């Protein structure tokens, strides 16, 4: 395979590998795997195959770009990239259950289609399938000791994601969440998996341990920047930009970065009204507009953009120290710089 990451060519190879992992052998229950393929966007609500472009493949892209940047060949990174995409989609299946979200990507979420017991089992199956995909790195000729190391890092990162999800869910039951707590949560829930993606890509390229840590730091920084930027969009961007109704995070009373900072900074009658709005079961358009105006007046849009820039600069610094170069290094830098918009 060409070392150049050419459009969707190699990303399609990642998707093909995941498809094979979710295609049952004779004698295995077809519907079990069909529900997993539904979670990936590859079947309709009757579990019949459909044409689908799949997800955005951010994590496989990070993995393969990191492999290139560290001097590796893309063939060696394919099992890791496929495992990462499957792991990410597993987290979405369980996230929808935990958030009681009836839809995912404009269609029924897995639990709302097949029920919670089967959805939980589907997610569990996806996690195991991801683990097995990563273990297949040994078939690429990678040193078995490095494969074991990759599996350990995979499990450590998955555990960090679970830690972040625990924190996120527990925040919803609390009246007060500090910005430090919130940032610690997103560094786990969003940053850990993106950090793992870069780590595994560089690992398959044979990068030394010191560089592996730098690639992980890059991915973690990009992940945190991505989440804060998404939080800003959930308050200030319109429906055309986000695919969700404007101010969606305010209507849902999400404890996003602007929200936790507003609670820290608001005073007097503003603080009282803010607490009242977030204690309501339903937020009106008038209240959502008032909260957005409060956040704007507190300078939280600019502060959030500065936080995105802080994470981005730190990530780029890690990449420079690692000596990432060539098309892979440039691809990673472009991805990080794109978060500044």
N, C-alpha and C positions, 0 to 999 in steps of 0.2 A: 504493500500500500504506500502511496506517495506520502512523504513526510508533511506536505502542505495540507493544512486543514481547509479543504476546498468546499465552501458552501455547506450543504447538508449531506455531502457524500459520506463522510465518515460518521456523521450523526445518524444517518439512516442505517449504517452498519450497527450502531449501538441499539437502535430500535429493533432491528432484526434479531439481535442476540436476546433481547428481553422477550420478544415474541416467542422465540424457541423455548425459553425457560418457562413460559406460561402455556405451552402446548403439551397436553398430557399424553403420556404413553398409553398404549392399549391396556384396558383394564382399570384405568384410573377414572375418577368421577369427572366427567367433562364439565358439568355445570360449575363445579368448584373453581376450575381454571377460567371458565367463561366469565364469572363474576370478577375475577382478577383482571381479565382483559377489559371488562367494562370500566373498572377503576382507571385503567390506562387510556380510556377513550376509544377502544377498538371494537366494541360491540354496542348495539342499541339496547333499548329497554327490554326487548324480548331476548336479549343475549345473542342476537344474530350479528355476524361480522359486518362492519361498515368501513367505508373509506375515511381515514382520519389522518391529519397531519401530525397528530400527537401533541405533546406539551412543548414548552419552550426549551427544554433540555439545557437549562442553565448549568446544572451541576456536571453533566457529562461534558459540556463544552469547556468548563473550567478544568476538568480533569485532563482532557486531551490537549488543551493549550499548555497546561503546566508540563505535561509530558514532552511536548515539542520544545518548550522554553528551556527545559533541563537537558535537552539533547537526545531525547528518546525517539523511538519509532511508534507510530500510532497503533499498530497491531497489538503491541504489548499492553496498551492501556484500555483496550476495548472491554475486557471483562470487568475492570474496575468501574469504567464509565457506565456500563449497563447496570451494575449492582447499585450504583449511586442513584440512578434514575428510578429504579424499583424501590429503593429505600425511601426516597423522597415521596413517592406516591403512596407507599404504606403509611407514612405519617399523615397524609391528607385524609386517608380513609378513617383513621382513628380520630383525627382532629375534628372532622365533621360530626362524628358521634359525640365527642366531648362538648362541642359547641352547639349541638342540636341544630346543625345547619341542614336544611332540607335540600339544598342545591349545591352543585359544584360544576363549574364551567357551563352554566346555563342549562343543566339537566339534573334529574334527581341524583342526589348523593347516594353512595352505595347503601348506606343504612336505610334511607327512605325507600329504596327500591326493593331490598331483600329482607329488611328487618335488622335490628341491632345484633342479635346473636350471630347470624351468618356474616354480617359485616365485620364484626370483631374477628371471626375466624378467617375471613378473607384477608384482613390486614395482617394477621399472624402468618398466614401462608406466604404473603408477599415478602415479609421480613425474612423468612427462612429461605425463600427462593433467591433473595438478594445475597444472603450469606453464601449460598451455594455458588452463585455466579462469581463472587469474589474469590472463592476457593479455587475456581477453575483457572486462576492466574498461573497455577503450577503447570498447566498445559501449554502455556506460552514460553516455557523455558526459564521462568523467573526462579531464582534460588528458593527452595522450599522454606528456608528460614525467613526469607523476606515475605513469603506468602503468609506464614504464620503471624509475622509482625503486622502485615496489612490487615489481617482478620482481627487482631487485637485492637488496632487503631480504629477500625470500623466499629467494633463494639463499644469502645470508649466514647466515640463521637455520638453513637446512637443513644448511649446513656445520658450524655450531656443534653441532647435534644429532649429526652424525657424529663430531665431536670428542669429545662426551660419551660416545657409544657406544664409541669406541675406548678411552677411559679406563676405562669400566665393565668392558669385557672384559679389559683388561690387569690390572685390580685382582684379578681372579679367579686370576691366575697368580702373585700376589705374596703373601708372608707378612704384609707390613705395609703398611697404607694409612692415612695421617693423616686426621683429620677435615677439615682444610683442603682436602686433595685431594678428599675425598668431596664436600664442599659445592661445590667448583669443578666437579665432574662433573655434579651434579644441576642446577646453574644452567645448564649447557649442554643436557644431555639432556632435561630436563623444562621448565626455565624458558624456554629460547630460543623454543620454539614457542608457548607461551602469551604470551610477550612480543610475538612477531610478530602474534599474533591481535589483540591490543589496538592495536598500532601500525597495522595495516592498516585496522581499523575506523575509527580516528580519521583516518587518511589519506583514506579515501573521503568523510569528512565535511568535509574541507578544513581540518583543524586545522593550526595553525602548527608549524614544526619543533620548537620548544622544547616544545610540548605533546605532540608525537608521542613524544619521548624519555621524557616522564613516563608516558604511557600504556604504553609498552614496559616501563618500570621496574615499573609496577603488575603487569603480566602476569608478568614474570619473578619478582617476589616471591611472587605467588600460586602460581606453578608450583613454586618451591622449598618453600614452606610445604606445599603439597599432597603433595610427595614425602616430606618428613620425617614428616608426619602418617601417610602410608601405611606408612612404615617402623615407626612406633610400633604401628600396628594389626597389622603382620605378626608382632609379638612378643607383644602384650598383649591383643589383641581375640580374641573367640571366632569360631567358624565362621559363626554366624548373622549376625554383623556384617560379615564380610569376604567371604563366599562361598568362602573357602579354609579348610583345616583350621587349627585353632589352632596357633600357633607355626610356621607354614609357613616363615618366613624363617630360623628356627633349624634346622629339618630340612634345608633346602636350603643351609645354611651361607652365606647371602647376606651380603655385606659391606655391610649397611645402616648407617644412622646409629648406632643403638644398638650394633651390633657393632664398628664402628671405634672408637667411644668406649670400649667395654669393653676393647679391646686397649690403648688408651692409658692407661687408669686401673687396670686389674687389676695386682696385684703378687703376688710369692711363688708359693705353691702354686696360687692361683687363676689366675694368669697361665699357669702351666704346664698346668693342666688345660684352660683355655680354648683354648690352642694345640692341645692333643691332640684336643679335640672337633672343632675346625675342620679338622683334618688327616684326619679319618675319611671314608671313602667313604659310610658310612651313619651317621646320628645317631639314637641310641635316644631313646625318650620320656624316660627318666631323665636322659640328658645334656641334652636340650632343656629340661627343667624346671629342671635345675641352672643352665644358662646364663641362663634367664629370671630365676631368683632372684638370680643374681649381678648382672645388669643392674639389677634392682629395688633391690638393696642399694646399688648405686653411684649411685642417684638418677637413672638415665638416662631413666626415663619422664618425670619432672618436667623434666629438662634438655631433653629433646626437645620437650616442650610449650612451654617457654620459647623455644626456637629457632623453633617455628611462630609464636608470638606476635611475635617479633622481625621475622620476614619479613612477617607480616601488617600490623603497624603501619607498617613502611617502605612497603609497597605502598599502604596507605590514605593515607599522607602524600603520596605521589606523585600520587594521584588528587585529593586536595584542592588541591594546588598547581596541577594542570591545570585546576581549575575545573569538573570533571565534575559535571553536575547533571541534574535531571529523572529520568524513569523509568530511563534508561540508567545514570546515575550511581548511583542507589539500587540498581539490580540488581547492579552491580559490587561495591558495598559489601557487600551481603547475601552475595554469593558469597564474598568474602574473609572476612567474619566467621564464616561457616559452617565454616571450616577450624579454628576454635578448639575445636570440640567434642572 
